Amino acid sequence: MEYKDILNLIAIVVIPIAAVLIGQHLQNRAEIRKDKMQIFKILMTSRIYGWTQESVNCLNIINIVFADDKTVCKAWKNLYDKYCVGTPDEAQFEEIKTAQYKLLETMAASLGYKDKTIKETIRKPYIPDGMIKQWREQAISQQAYNNLLLNMQHMIPKNNKAEENNEH
């Protein structure tokens, strides 16, 4: 067997295997980036609402999806520690907000968004005035409903044990 035949045999066997391995590696990287981007998008879009089920789900998988980026994991741990305060006061709420923004900024940098406008965009979400008005009206309506139920509860007579014993 000649040298050229050995090279042809290697090319026939090795090149397809290498192509599959390289393709699989690229596909895995693309899938991880897609997962990171999905987490970032959900956290960005839900930052004006506070917690949503989707945002909590995303927060719970940050350490897995961003395991290769220690700065993101560190920013998430910092935010998590801030969340663990029992009843935060106004200053602690501000620290939480700052930590949330820092996490988003760190994720943006990890994903390749390094422009200065990204930081400004993260810290200044768009919240329409009509939406804020609607939230306030819903909160007022909810409070009125709660008050109504509480008042109705006081109107309903309660059976005491003496009345129950007389009936039996």
C-alpha positions as CSV (number, residue, x, y, z in Angstrom):
1,M,0.0,0.0,0.0
2,E,1.4,3.4,-1.0
3,Y,1.6,6.5,1.1
4,K,-1.1,8.1,-1.1
5,D,-3.5,5.2,-0.5
6,I,-3.0,5.5,3.3
7,L,-3.8,9.2,3.1
8,N,-7.0,8.5,1.1
9,L,-8.1,5.9,3.6
10,I,-7.5,8.3,6.5
11,A,-9.3,11.0,4.7
12,I,-12.3,8.7,4.0
13,V,-12.5,7.6,7.6
14,V,-11.3,10.6,9.7
15,I,-12.8,13.6,7.8
16,P,-16.5,12.5,8.2
17,I,-15.9,11.7,11.9
18,A,-14.2,15.0,12.5
19,A,-17.0,16.8,10.6
20,V,-19.7,15.2,12.8
21,L,-17.7,16.0,16.0
22,I,-17.1,19.6,15.0
23,G,-20.8,20.0,13.9
24,Q,-22.0,18.6,17.2
25,H,-19.7,20.9,19.2
26,L,-21.0,24.0,17.2
27,Q,-24.6,22.9,17.7
28,N,-24.1,22.5,21.4
29,R,-22.5,26.0,21.6
30,A,-25.4,27.4,19.7
31,E,-28.0,25.7,21.9
32,I,-26.3,27.0,25.1
33,R,-26.2,30.5,23.6
34,K,-29.8,30.2,22.7
35,D,-30.7,29.2,26.3
36,K,-28.6,32.1,27.7
37,M,-30.3,34.5,25.4
38,Q,-33.8,33.2,26.4
39,I,-33.0,33.7,30.1
40,F,-31.7,37.2,29.4
41,K,-34.7,38.2,27.3
42,I,-37.2,36.9,29.9
43,L,-35.4,38.7,32.7
44,M,-35.2,41.9,30.6
45,T,-38.9,41.9,29.7
46,S,-40.1,41.0,33.1
47,R,-38.0,43.5,35.1
48,I,-40.8,46.0,35.2
49,Y,-43.3,43.5,36.6
50,G,-41.3,42.2,39.5
51,W,-41.5,38.4,39.7
52,T,-43.3,36.3,37.1
53,Q,-43.3,32.6,36.9
54,E,-41.0,32.7,33.9
55,S,-38.5,35.0,35.5
56,V,-38.3,32.9,38.7
57,N,-37.8,29.8,36.5
58,C,-35.0,31.6,34.7
59,L,-33.4,32.7,38.0
60,N,-33.4,29.1,39.2
61,I,-31.3,27.9,36.2
62,I,-28.8,30.7,35.9
63,N,-26.1,28.7,37.7
64,I,-26.6,25.8,35.2
65,V,-26.9,27.7,31.9
66,F,-24.2,30.3,32.8
67,A,-22.0,27.8,34.6
68,D,-19.1,28.7,32.3
69,D,-19.3,32.4,33.2
70,K,-18.3,33.0,36.8
71,T,-19.1,36.7,36.7
72,V,-22.7,36.0,35.9
73,C,-22.9,33.4,38.6
74,K,-21.3,35.8,41.1
75,A,-23.8,38.6,40.1
76,W,-26.7,36.1,40.5
77,K,-25.4,35.0,44.0
78,N,-25.2,38.7,45.0
79,L,-28.8,39.2,43.9
80,Y,-30.0,36.0,45.6
81,D,-28.4,37.1,48.8
82,K,-30.3,40.4,48.6
83,Y,-33.6,38.5,47.9
84,C,-33.1,36.4,51.1
85,V,-33.8,39.4,53.3
86,G,-37.0,38.7,55.3
87,T,-38.8,42.1,55.1
88,P,-36.6,44.5,53.2
89,D,-36.8,48.2,53.9
90,E,-36.7,50.9,51.2
91,A,-32.8,50.9,51.1
92,Q,-32.7,47.2,50.7
93,F,-35.3,47.3,47.9
94,E,-33.0,49.8,46.2
95,E,-30.0,47.3,46.7
96,I,-32.2,44.6,45.2
97,K,-33.0,46.7,42.1
98,T,-29.3,47.6,41.7
99,A,-28.3,43.9,42.0
100,Q,-31.0,43.0,39.4
101,Y,-29.6,45.6,37.0
102,K,-26.1,44.4,37.6
103,L,-27.1,40.8,36.8
104,L,-28.7,41.9,33.6
105,E,-25.6,44.0,32.7
106,T,-23.3,41.1,33.4
107,M,-25.4,38.8,31.3
108,A,-25.5,41.3,28.4
109,A,-21.7,41.5,28.5
110,S,-21.4,37.7,28.6
111,L,-23.6,37.6,25.5
112,G,-21.5,40.1,23.7
113,Y,-23.6,43.2,24.2
114,K,-20.9,45.6,25.5
115,D,-22.2,48.9,24.2
116,K,-22.7,51.7,26.8
117,T,-26.3,52.1,25.7
118,I,-27.1,48.6,26.9
119,K,-26.5,49.6,30.5
120,E,-28.7,52.7,30.0
121,T,-31.4,50.6,28.4
122,I,-31.3,48.0,31.3
123,R,-31.6,50.7,33.9
124,K,-34.4,52.7,32.2
125,P,-37.1,50.2,31.2
126,Y,-40.1,51.5,29.2
127,I,-43.2,51.6,31.3
128,P,-46.2,53.3,29.7
129,D,-48.1,55.7,32.0
130,G,-51.4,53.9,31.1
131,M,-50.0,50.6,32.4
132,I,-49.0,52.2,35.7
133,K,-52.5,53.7,36.0
134,Q,-54.0,50.3,35.2
135,W,-51.8,48.7,37.9
136,R,-52.9,51.3,40.5
137,E,-56.6,50.8,39.6
138,Q,-56.3,47.1,39.9
139,A,-54.6,47.4,43.3
140,I,-57.3,49.7,44.5
141,S,-60.0,47.4,43.2
142,Q,-58.3,44.4,44.8
143,Q,-58.1,46.3,48.1
144,A,-61.8,47.2,47.9
145,Y,-62.7,43.6,47.2
146,N,-60.6,42.5,50.2
147,N,-62.3,45.0,52.4
148,L,-65.7,43.9,51.3
149,L,-65.0,40.3,52.1
150,L,-63.6,41.2,55.5
151,N,-66.7,43.2,56.3
152,M,-69.0,40.4,55.1
153,Q,-67.1,38.0,57.3
154,H,-67.9,40.2,60.3
155,M,-71.6,40.2,59.4
156,I,-72.0,36.5,59.3
157,P,-73.0,35.2,62.7
158,K,-70.6,32.7,64.2
159,N,-71.8,29.6,65.9
160,N,-70.4,29.2,69.4
161,K,-70.0,26.0,71.3
162,A,-72.9,26.7,73.6
163,E,-75.3,26.9,70.6
164,E,-73.9,23.8,69.1
165,N,-74.3,21.8,72.4
166,N,-78.0,22.9,72.7
167,E,-78.8,21.7,69.2
168,H,-77.6,18.1,69.9
